[in-house]
Amino acid sequence: MHNLPMSHPHRHLRPGVRPLAAVLLALLMALTACGGGGDDPGASSSESGSGDGETAGEAPTEEKPYLPVPDGVELTAQGSPLDVGDKAVVAYEPRQDVVGALEITVTRLEKASFQQFVGWDVTAETRKTNPYFVRATVKNVGSTDLGGQDVPLYAVDGNNRLIEASTFQSTFKPCSPQSFPKRFKRGDKGKFCLVYLAPDKGDLTAVSFRPVEDFDPITWTGKLVKAGSDKKRGKKGDKKGGKQGGGNQG
């Protein structure tokens, strides 16, 4: 398990990029003990029938969602390990007493290069990091308009440190958009790209949804590919697909 971000020396990209708040945290291992104790080892729960008010064959009580969500929205269990391409349904509070619910699919993990930051002033401090792009498809399944909010995902490096996404004041063409549009209401869906700078030339090992400290994170892991490696291949594939009457869409 990893912790939430804490303050870290700012790294700047100019023009137009706000400081990256990268977080370096120690790993916390949480072991949850399963219940036990108190039962008569000689008694079988399946055979004991009636004294505790439960009826044989009675359906178990559904677990209460960790945040209130609209009817029909089934949240992914905390602590779920997912692969790139898997979907998770999550809830969080972007503002106090405001709950958002999202369907998130992390679709691609990319190893980027500062050669892709053409036109940006990449400082010596920034060059001590490794840049990564994370692409995701996100749908609003809650009742709150999340317009203008950031996509609530962190990168996780090889030391289980959480890293916040960099934010840009102007469009960063190789990887955008990084946040929801001005209006992002229930049913709205979009493709997003997040930029992460891993300190100390760190690795990208996972992507994490962990909105608060006591939340058991939902994580995505998968193959890391080179950013932009599919551009030429994609163009050829489009031509080929056209001849065949269609092609795969990613």
Backbone hydrogen bonds, N-H to C=O, Kabsch-Sander energy under -0.5 kcal/mol:
donor,donor_aa,acceptor,acceptor_aa,energy
11,R,20,L,-0.7
14,R,121,D,-1.4
17,V,13,L,-1.0
18,R,167,T,-1.6
20,L,11,R,-1.9
22,A,20,L,-1.0
23,V,162,L,-1.2
25,L,23,V,-0.6
28,L,1,M,-1.3
29,M,27,L,-0.5
30,A,28,L,-0.6
31,L,29,M,-0.6
32,T,30,A,-0.6
33,A,31,L,-0.6
43,A,40,D,-2.2
45,S,43,A,-0.5
47,E,44,S,-0.7
48,S,44,S,-2.3
53,G,50,S,-0.5
58,E,55,T,-2.2
73,V,70,P,-1.9
74,E,72,G,-0.7
75,L,73,V,-0.6
76,T,89,V,-2.9
79,G,216,D,-1.8
80,S,77,A,-1.4
82,L,80,S,-0.6
82,L,219,T,-3.5
84,V,221,T,-1.9
85,G,106,V,-2.9
86,D,83,D,-2.6
88,A,104,I,-2.5
90,V,88,A,-0.6
90,V,102,L,-2.8
92,Y,100,G,-2.2
95,R,98,V,-0.8
98,V,95,R,-2.2
100,G,92,Y,-3.1
102,L,90,V,-2.7
103,E,139,K,-2.8
104,I,88,A,-3.2
104,I,102,L,-0.6
105,T,137,T,-2.5
106,V,86,D,-0.7
107,T,105,T,-0.6
107,T,135,R,-2.2
108,R,135,R,-1.5
109,L,223,K,-0.6
110,E,133,F,-3.1
111,K,225,V,-3.2
112,A,110,E,-0.7
112,A,131,P,-1.9
116,Q,113,S,-1.9
117,F,114,F,-1.4
120,W,117,F,-1.9
121,D,14,R,-8.5
122,V,120,W,-1.2
123,T,12,H,-0.8
123,T,121,D,-0.8
127,R,123,T,-1.9
128,K,125,E,-1.2
129,T,126,T,-2.1
130,N,198,A,-1.8
132,Y,196,Y,-2.6
133,F,110,E,-2.1
134,V,194,L,-2.4
135,R,108,R,-2.5
136,A,192,F,-2.5
137,T,105,T,-2.7
138,V,190,G,-2.7
139,K,103,E,-2.2
140,N,188,D,-2.7
141,V,101,A,-1.9
141,V,139,K,-0.7
142,G,101,A,-1.2
146,L,144,T,-0.7
146,L,184,F,-2.5
148,G,181,P,-1.9
149,Q,146,L,-2.1
151,V,178,Q,-1.1
153,L,151,V,-2.3
154,Y,208,S,-2.8
155,A,163,I,-2.2
156,V,206,A,-2.5
157,D,161,R,-1.9
160,N,157,D,-2.0
163,I,155,A,-2.3
164,E,21,A,-1.0
166,S,195,V,-3.1
169,Q,16,G,-4.8
170,S,16,G,-0.6
173,K,171,T,-0.8
175,C,172,F,-1.6
180,F,149,Q,-2.9
187,G,140,N,-3.6
188,D,185,K,-2.6
190,G,138,V,-2.3
192,F,136,A,-3.2
193,C,177,P,-2.7
194,L,134,V,-2.9
195,V,166,S,-0.5
196,Y,132,Y,-2.7
198,A,130,N,-3.0
198,A,196,Y,-0.6
201,K,128,K,-1.7
201,K,198,A,-0.6
202,G,198,A,-0.8
202,G,199,P,-0.9
205,T,156,V,-3.0
205,T,203,D,-0.7
206,A,156,V,-1.3
207,V,220,W,-2.1
208,S,154,Y,-3.0
209,F,218,I,-2.7
210,R,208,S,-0.6
215,F,212,V,-1.6
218,I,209,F,-1.9
219,T,80,S,-1.8
219,T,217,P,-0.5
220,W,207,V,-2.6
221,T,82,L,-1.9
225,V,109,L,-2.6
225,V,223,K,-0.5
227,A,111,K,-2.4
229,S,226,K,-2.0
231,K,228,G,-1.3
234,G,230,D,-2.6
235,K,231,K,-1.8
236,K,232,K,-1.9
237,G,233,R,-2.4
238,D,234,G,-2.0
239,K,235,K,-1.8
240,K,236,K,-2.5
241,G,237,G,-3.2
242,G,238,D,-2.3
243,K,239,K,-1.7
244,Q,240,K,-1.4
245,G,241,G,-0.5
245,G,242,G,-0.9
246,G,241,G,-3.6
